[in-house]
Amino acid sequence: MSKRGSVKKVVLAYSGGLDTSVIVPWLKNNYGCEVVCFTADIGQEEELDGLEEKALKSGASKLYIRDLREEFLRDYVFPTMQAGAIYEREYLLGTSFARPLIAKHLVEIAEQEGADAVAHGCTGKGNDQVRFELTVMALNPKLRVIAPWREWEIRSRQDALAYAAEFHVPVSHTEKDIYSRDRNIFHLSHEGGLLEDPWNEPEARMYQLTNDPQQAPDEPEYIELAFERGNPTHLNGEALSPVDIFVKLNKIAGKHGIGRVDIVENRLVGMKSRGVYETPAGTVIRRAHQILESICLDKHTMHYKDFVAVKYAELVYNGMWFTRLRESLDAFVRVTQETVTGTVRLKLYKGNVIVAGRKSPYSLYREDYASFGEEDVYNQQDAQGFIQLFGLPLKVEAMLQIDGTGESRYRQPDYSKFKRD
């Protein structure tokens, strides 16, 4: 029997950072269990180098690394972008929709390994603990979830570094590394350090994926993005996989300083938090998709879809990916994307994504229909009757007010000058 209950084997969501590196020996010391590590490759690139050696030296019995970049983009990023989901006006949810994917595979490996618990390195005051644990509840509620940050005596990075030194855990973090970061193929987030004071401007050296817009090229760069049923498929006329589109476009957009966002957001647990995000390719693709929808979706569908987007973003941010409501909203969004096929031309210049053109075989825009000439599809004389009916509630309300009080609450002219019928 271990110190904290019966746990024989636990699968840890492992990043190789300071926190999860320290968690490996902590689990063994406090639960007396075997620790299996799992890392999801969702585009961290060099952060994955030497990870297996580090995990084993930390005390893990093995490390699984799964390349989930394609699944991440296809099943999580694209549906969210098609929904138009943005949290609190600016955040493109780069960390939020990565967590349910990681937790899904964490559960699969736990079942494969015959483990009786899973563990994560999320703090007790953040959003990620909710995202991980709701996913585990939805997929296998029989698994125990261990969250060391809610149990141990470690309270700071300095404490964690001391624990790592005591148990000979190899870590790359130093006390000078003041930022907490999360990276994947979609974005890079920065929190902590100087950012904890919202009056402080982010320092230039903090950014890693994007150039300072002021230092970006002085000449704009034109690109073309093609979509099929709401999914990006071609970049500059070349058919590419989702991963290749993001890899190439991250470099292009990052060069032009595109995708920086600095926000103070409302965390799920109630407190506010400041985060700075770099999302170069995601910013460009989202804008291109929005532009294409403007000619492919009818007015009523587009306007209602904007309502759906707010709820969809809330669900994703709050870790409720594996819910019936999110699936139902997805069904609606998929129908809206059936005609979102076409090409968008963009001009990238010093942090800006500028529309240069759009076309689609399903475009609802017709130049001849929109002209001011006499056309069969539209008779300008019809506008008089339309305006009378459209404004009828306003007219009736004003007439009642004038009859009752002699004046309209919006305007109070001298009605005695007017003759009434």
C-alpha positions as CSV (number, residue, x, y, z in Angstrom):
1,M,0.0,0.0,0.0
2,S,1.4,3.4,-1.0
3,K,1.3,6.5,1.1
4,R,-1.6,8.0,-0.7
5,G,-3.8,5.1,-1.7
6,S,-3.5,2.0,-3.9
7,V,-2.0,3.0,-7.3
8,K,0.1,0.4,-9.2
9,K,0.8,2.2,-12.4
10,V,0.1,5.8,-13.6
11,V,0.4,7.3,-17.0
12,L,1.7,10.9,-16.9
13,A,1.1,13.6,-19.5
14,Y,4.7,14.5,-19.9
15,S,6.2,17.6,-21.6
16,G,9.7,17.3,-20.4
17,G,9.5,20.7,-18.7
18,L,10.3,21.4,-15.1
19,D,7.0,20.5,-13.6
20,T,6.4,17.2,-15.3
21,S,10.0,16.2,-14.9
22,V,9.7,16.6,-11.2
23,I,6.4,14.9,-11.1
24,V,8.0,11.6,-12.2
25,P,10.0,11.0,-9.0
26,W,7.3,12.6,-6.9
27,L,4.7,10.0,-8.0
28,K,7.1,7.2,-7.3
29,N,8.0,8.6,-3.9
30,N,4.5,9.4,-2.8
31,Y,2.4,6.6,-4.5
32,G,5.0,3.9,-4.8
33,C,3.9,3.3,-8.3
34,E,5.3,2.7,-11.8
35,V,5.3,5.8,-13.9
36,V,4.8,5.6,-17.7
37,C,5.2,8.9,-19.6
38,F,3.3,10.0,-22.6
39,T,4.1,13.0,-24.9
40,A,1.8,14.2,-27.7
41,D,3.8,15.5,-30.6
42,I,1.5,18.4,-31.7
43,G,4.3,20.5,-33.2
44,Q,6.7,21.4,-30.3
45,E,9.6,20.7,-32.7
46,E,13.0,21.0,-30.8
47,E,11.2,20.6,-27.5
48,L,10.9,16.9,-28.2
49,D,14.7,16.4,-28.6
50,G,16.2,14.1,-26.0
51,L,12.8,13.6,-24.3
52,E,13.0,9.8,-23.9
53,E,16.4,9.9,-22.3
54,K,15.2,12.7,-19.9
55,A,12.0,10.8,-19.0
56,L,14.0,7.6,-18.2
57,K,16.6,9.4,-16.2
58,S,13.8,11.0,-14.2
59,G,12.6,7.6,-13.2
60,A,9.9,6.7,-15.8
61,S,9.7,3.1,-17.0
62,K,9.0,4.1,-20.6
63,L,7.9,7.0,-22.7
64,Y,5.3,7.0,-25.5
65,I,5.6,9.7,-28.1
66,R,2.7,10.0,-30.7
67,D,2.8,12.2,-33.7
68,L,-0.7,13.8,-33.4
69,R,-0.1,16.9,-35.6
70,E,-2.5,15.7,-38.4
71,E,-5.2,14.6,-36.0
72,F,-4.8,17.9,-34.0
73,L,-5.3,20.1,-37.1
74,R,-8.0,17.9,-38.8
75,D,-10.2,17.1,-35.8
76,Y,-9.7,20.0,-33.4
77,V,-8.2,23.1,-35.0
78,F,-10.2,23.0,-38.3
79,P,-13.6,22.4,-36.7
80,T,-13.0,25.2,-34.2
81,M,-11.9,27.6,-36.9
82,Q,-14.8,26.7,-39.2
83,A,-17.1,27.5,-36.2
84,G,-15.5,31.0,-36.1
85,A,-14.8,30.4,-32.4
86,I,-12.8,33.0,-30.6
87,Y,-12.7,33.4,-26.8
88,E,-13.2,36.9,-25.5
89,R,-12.8,38.6,-28.9
90,E,-9.2,37.7,-29.5
91,Y,-7.9,34.3,-28.2
92,L,-7.9,31.7,-31.0
93,L,-7.9,28.8,-28.4
94,G,-4.5,27.4,-29.3
95,T,-3.9,25.7,-25.9
96,S,-7.6,25.0,-25.2
97,F,-8.3,22.5,-28.0
98,A,-5.0,20.8,-27.6
99,R,-5.8,19.5,-24.2
100,P,-8.7,17.2,-25.0
101,L,-6.6,15.6,-27.7
102,I,-3.7,14.9,-25.3
103,A,-6.1,13.6,-22.7
104,K,-7.8,11.3,-25.2
105,H,-4.5,9.6,-26.0
106,L,-3.5,9.6,-22.3
107,V,-6.6,7.6,-21.6
108,E,-5.9,5.2,-24.5
109,I,-2.4,4.5,-23.3
110,A,-3.5,4.0,-19.7
111,E,-6.0,1.4,-20.9
112,Q,-3.3,-0.2,-23.1
113,E,-0.8,-0.3,-20.2
114,G,-3.4,-1.5,-17.7
115,A,-2.8,1.5,-15.6
116,D,-5.2,2.5,-12.8
117,A,-4.5,6.2,-12.9
118,V,-3.4,9.1,-15.0
119,A,-1.6,12.3,-13.9
120,H,-1.0,15.8,-15.3
121,G,1.2,18.8,-14.4
122,C,-1.5,21.5,-14.4
123,T,-1.7,23.9,-11.5
124,G,-4.7,24.1,-9.2
125,K,-5.6,27.6,-10.4
126,G,-5.5,27.2,-14.2
127,N,-7.8,26.1,-16.9
128,D,-5.9,23.0,-18.1
129,Q,-6.7,20.9,-15.1
130,V,-10.4,21.2,-16.0
131,R,-9.7,20.4,-19.7
132,F,-7.7,17.2,-18.8
133,E,-10.0,15.9,-16.2
134,L,-13.3,16.5,-18.0
135,T,-11.9,14.5,-20.9
136,V,-10.9,11.7,-18.6
137,M,-14.4,11.7,-17.1
138,A,-16.0,11.6,-20.5
139,L,-13.8,8.8,-21.9
140,N,-13.0,6.6,-18.9
141,P,-14.3,7.8,-15.5
142,K,-12.9,4.7,-13.8
143,L,-9.4,6.0,-14.1
144,R,-8.1,7.9,-11.1
145,V,-6.7,11.4,-11.8
146,I,-3.7,12.6,-9.9
147,A,-2.9,16.3,-9.9
148,P,0.3,16.8,-7.9
149,W,0.0,20.6,-7.9
150,R,-3.1,20.2,-5.7
151,E,-1.3,17.8,-3.3
152,W,2.4,18.5,-3.0
153,E,4.3,21.1,-0.9
154,I,6.1,22.6,-4.0
155,R,4.8,26.1,-4.4
156,S,7.3,27.8,-6.8
157,R,9.7,27.1,-9.6
158,Q,12.5,27.5,-7.1
159,D,11.0,24.7,-5.0
160,A,10.7,22.5,-8.1
161,L,14.3,23.2,-9.1
162,A,15.4,22.2,-5.5
163,Y,13.3,19.0,-5.7
164,A,14.8,18.2,-9.1
165,A,18.3,18.6,-7.8
166,E,17.6,16.4,-4.7
167,F,16.5,13.5,-6.9
168,H,18.9,14.1,-9.8
169,V,16.2,15.0,-12.3
170,P,17.7,16.5,-15.5
171,V,15.9,19.8,-16.3
172,S,16.6,22.6,-18.8
173,H,14.9,25.3,-16.8
174,T,16.9,27.8,-14.8
175,E,15.7,30.4,-12.4
176,K,16.3,33.0,-15.1
177,D,13.6,31.4,-17.3
178,I,10.7,33.5,-16.1
179,Y,8.0,32.6,-18.7
180,S,5.6,29.7,-18.7
181,R,5.1,28.7,-22.3
182,D,2.9,26.3,-24.3
183,R,3.8,25.5,-27.9
184,N,2.2,23.5,-30.6
185,I,1.9,23.8,-34.4
186,F,-0.9,26.3,-34.0
187,H,0.5,28.7,-31.5
188,L,2.9,29.7,-28.8
189,S,1.7,31.1,-25.5
190,H,3.6,33.2,-22.9
191,E,2.5,33.7,-19.3
192,G,4.1,34.8,-16.0
193,G,7.2,36.9,-15.4
194,L,7.0,40.5,-16.5
195,L,3.5,39.8,-18.0
196,E,2.0,39.5,-14.6
197,D,1.8,43.3,-14.5
198,P,-0.6,44.2,-17.3
199,W,1.0,47.7,-17.5
200,N,4.3,46.1,-18.7
201,E,4.9,45.9,-22.4
202,P,6.1,42.5,-23.5
203,E,9.8,42.5,-24.1
204,A,11.0,41.9,-27.6
205,R,13.2,38.9,-26.8
206,M,10.2,37.0,-25.4
207,Y,8.7,36.4,-28.9
208,Q,9.9,33.3,-30.8
209,L,7.6,32.7,-33.8
210,T,7.0,36.3,-35.0
211,N,9.2,39.2,-36.0
212,D,8.5,42.6,-34.6
213,P,6.1,44.1,-37.1
214,Q,8.3,47.2,-37.2
215,Q,11.3,45.1,-38.2
216,A,9.3,43.0,-40.7
217,P,10.0,43.3,-44.5
218,D,9.3,46.6,-46.0
219,E,7.7,45.0,-49.0
220,P,4.3,43.2,-48.7
221,E,4.0,39.5,-49.7
222,Y,1.0,38.2,-51.5
223,I,-0.3,34.6,-50.9
224,E,-3.3,32.6,-52.0
225,L,-5.1,30.1,-49.8
226,A,-7.6,27.7,-51.3
227,F,-10.4,26.0,-49.3
228,E,-12.6,23.0,-49.9
229,R,-15.7,22.7,-47.7
230,G,-14.1,25.0,-45.1
231,N,-10.7,23.3,-44.9
232,P,-7.5,24.8,-46.3
233,T,-6.1,22.6,-49.0
234,H,-3.7,24.7,-51.1
235,L,-1.1,27.4,-50.5
236,N,-0.1,29.4,-53.5
237,G,-1.6,26.8,-55.8
238,E,0.2,23.9,-54.2
239,A,-1.8,21.1,-52.7
240,L,-0.5,20.5,-49.2
241,S,-1.4,18.4,-46.1
242,P,-2.7,20.4,-43.1
243,V,0.6,20.0,-41.4
244,D,2.6,21.2,-44.3
245,I,0.3,24.2,-44.8
246,F,0.8,25.2,-41.2
247,V,4.6,24.7,-41.2
248,K,5.0,26.8,-44.3
249,L,2.6,29.5,-43.4
250,N,3.9,29.8,-39.9
251,K,7.3,30.8,-41.4
252,I,5.8,33.2,-44.0
253,A,3.3,34.9,-41.6
254,G,5.8,35.0,-38.7
255,K,8.3,36.7,-41.0
256,H,5.8,39.5,-41.4
257,G,5.0,39.8,-37.7
258,I,1.5,38.5,-38.0
259,G,-0.4,36.8,-35.2
260,R,0.5,38.5,-31.9
261,V,-2.2,39.0,-29.3
262,D,-1.9,40.4,-25.8
263,I,-5.0,39.9,-23.7
264,V,-6.2,39.7,-20.1
265,E,-8.7,36.9,-20.2
266,N,-11.2,35.4,-17.7
267,R,-10.1,32.0,-16.6
268,L,-12.7,29.3,-16.0
269,V,-11.8,29.2,-12.3
270,G,-12.8,32.8,-11.9
271,M,-9.6,34.8,-11.9
272,K,-8.2,37.0,-14.6
273,S,-4.9,36.1,-16.3
274,R,-2.7,37.8,-18.8
275,G,-1.4,35.9,-21.8
276,V,0.5,36.8,-24.9
277,Y,0.0,34.5,-27.9
278,E,1.8,34.1,-31.2
279,T,-0.5,32.5,-33.8
280,P,1.0,33.3,-37.3
281,A,-0.5,30.7,-39.6
282,G,-3.7,30.4,-37.6
283,T,-4.4,34.1,-37.8
284,V,-4.0,34.1,-41.6
285,I,-6.1,31.0,-42.2
286,R,-8.9,32.2,-39.9
287,R,-9.0,35.5,-41.7
288,A,-9.0,33.9,-45.1
289,H,-11.8,31.5,-44.0
290,Q,-13.9,34.5,-42.7
291,I,-13.4,36.3,-46.0
292,L,-14.5,33.3,-48.1
293,E,-17.6,32.8,-45.9
294,S,-18.6,36.4,-46.6
295,I,-19.4,35.4,-50.2
296,C,-20.5,31.8,-49.7
297,L,-22.9,32.1,-46.8
298,D,-26.3,33.7,-46.9
299,K,-27.1,36.5,-44.5
300,H,-29.3,34.6,-42.1
301,T,-26.9,31.6,-41.8
302,M,-23.9,33.9,-41.3
303,H,-25.6,35.9,-38.6
304,Y,-26.8,32.9,-36.7
305,K,-23.4,31.2,-37.1
306,D,-21.9,34.2,-35.2
307,F,-24.1,33.4,-32.2
308,V,-23.0,29.8,-32.4
309,A,-19.3,30.8,-32.5
310,V,-19.5,32.5,-29.0
311,K,-21.0,29.3,-27.4
312,Y,-18.5,27.0,-29.3
313,A,-15.6,29.1,-28.0
314,E,-16.9,28.9,-24.5
315,L,-17.2,25.1,-24.6
316,V,-13.7,24.7,-26.0
317,Y,-12.1,27.1,-23.5
318,N,-13.9,25.4,-20.6
319,G,-12.7,21.9,-21.5
320,M,-16.1,20.6,-22.7
321,W,-15.0,19.2,-26.0
322,F,-16.4,15.7,-25.5
323,T,-20.0,16.9,-24.9
324,R,-23.2,16.4,-26.8
325,L,-23.7,20.1,-27.2
326,R,-20.3,20.6,-28.9
327,E,-21.1,17.7,-31.3
328,S,-24.5,19.2,-32.0
329,L,-22.9,22.6,-32.8
330,D,-20.4,20.8,-35.0
331,A,-23.2,19.3,-37.0
332,F,-24.7,22.7,-37.7
333,V,-21.2,24.1,-38.7
334,R,-20.5,21.2,-41.1
335,V,-23.7,22.1,-43.0
336,T,-22.6,25.7,-43.3
337,Q,-19.3,24.7,-44.7
338,E,-20.7,22.7,-47.6
339,T,-20.3,25.6,-50.0
340,V,-17.3,27.3,-48.4
341,T,-15.0,26.4,-51.3
342,G,-12.8,28.9,-53.2
343,T,-9.6,30.9,-53.1
344,V,-8.6,34.0,-51.1
345,R,-5.7,36.3,-52.0
346,L,-4.1,38.1,-49.1
347,K,-1.4,40.7,-48.7
348,L,0.8,40.3,-45.6
349,Y,2.5,43.4,-44.4
350,K,4.0,44.4,-41.0
351,G,1.6,42.5,-38.8
352,N,-1.4,43.1,-41.0
353,V,-3.5,40.6,-43.1
354,I,-5.0,42.6,-45.9
355,V,-7.7,41.3,-48.3
356,A,-6.6,41.4,-51.9
357,G,-9.2,39.2,-53.5
358,R,-11.7,36.3,-53.1
359,K,-13.5,34.0,-55.5
360,S,-15.7,30.9,-55.2
361,P,-17.8,28.7,-57.5
362,Y,-20.5,29.0,-54.9
363,S,-20.3,32.8,-54.5
364,L,-23.6,34.5,-53.7
365,Y,-22.2,37.8,-54.8
366,R,-23.2,38.8,-58.4
367,E,-21.9,42.1,-59.8
368,D,-24.9,42.4,-62.1
369,Y,-27.3,41.9,-59.2
370,A,-25.5,44.3,-56.9
371,S,-25.3,47.1,-59.5
372,F,-27.6,50.2,-59.4
373,G,-29.0,49.7,-62.9
374,E,-32.4,48.3,-63.7
375,E,-32.3,44.6,-63.5
376,D,-34.8,41.8,-63.6
377,V,-33.8,40.5,-60.2
378,Y,-34.4,43.8,-58.4
379,N,-36.8,46.7,-59.0
380,Q,-35.9,49.8,-57.1
381,Q,-39.5,50.8,-56.8
382,D,-40.0,47.7,-54.6
383,A,-38.0,49.4,-51.9
384,Q,-40.8,51.7,-50.9
385,G,-43.1,49.0,-49.9
386,F,-40.3,47.1,-48.1
387,I,-39.3,50.1,-46.1
388,Q,-42.9,50.8,-45.1
389,L,-43.3,47.2,-43.8
390,F,-39.8,47.0,-42.2
391,G,-40.3,50.3,-40.3
392,L,-44.0,49.7,-39.4
393,P,-43.3,48.9,-35.7
394,L,-41.3,52.1,-35.4
395,K,-44.1,54.1,-37.0
396,V,-46.9,52.6,-34.9
397,E,-45.0,53.2,-31.6
398,A,-44.3,56.9,-32.6
399,M,-47.9,57.4,-33.6
400,L,-49.2,56.1,-30.3
401,Q,-46.8,58.3,-28.3
402,I,-47.8,61.4,-30.3
403,D,-51.5,60.6,-29.8
404,G,-51.0,60.1,-26.1
405,T,-48.4,62.7,-25.1
406,G,-48.1,64.9,-28.1
407,E,-44.4,64.0,-28.6
408,S,-42.2,61.1,-29.6
409,R,-39.6,59.9,-27.1
410,Y,-36.9,60.1,-29.7
411,R,-37.7,63.5,-31.2
412,Q,-39.9,66.2,-29.9
413,P,-40.7,68.8,-32.7
414,D,-43.6,71.1,-32.6
415,Y,-46.4,69.0,-34.0
416,S,-48.9,71.8,-33.8
417,K,-47.5,73.0,-37.2
418,F,-48.6,69.8,-38.8
419,K,-52.2,69.1,-39.9
420,R,-53.6,65.7,-38.9
421,D,-55.9,63.7,-41.0
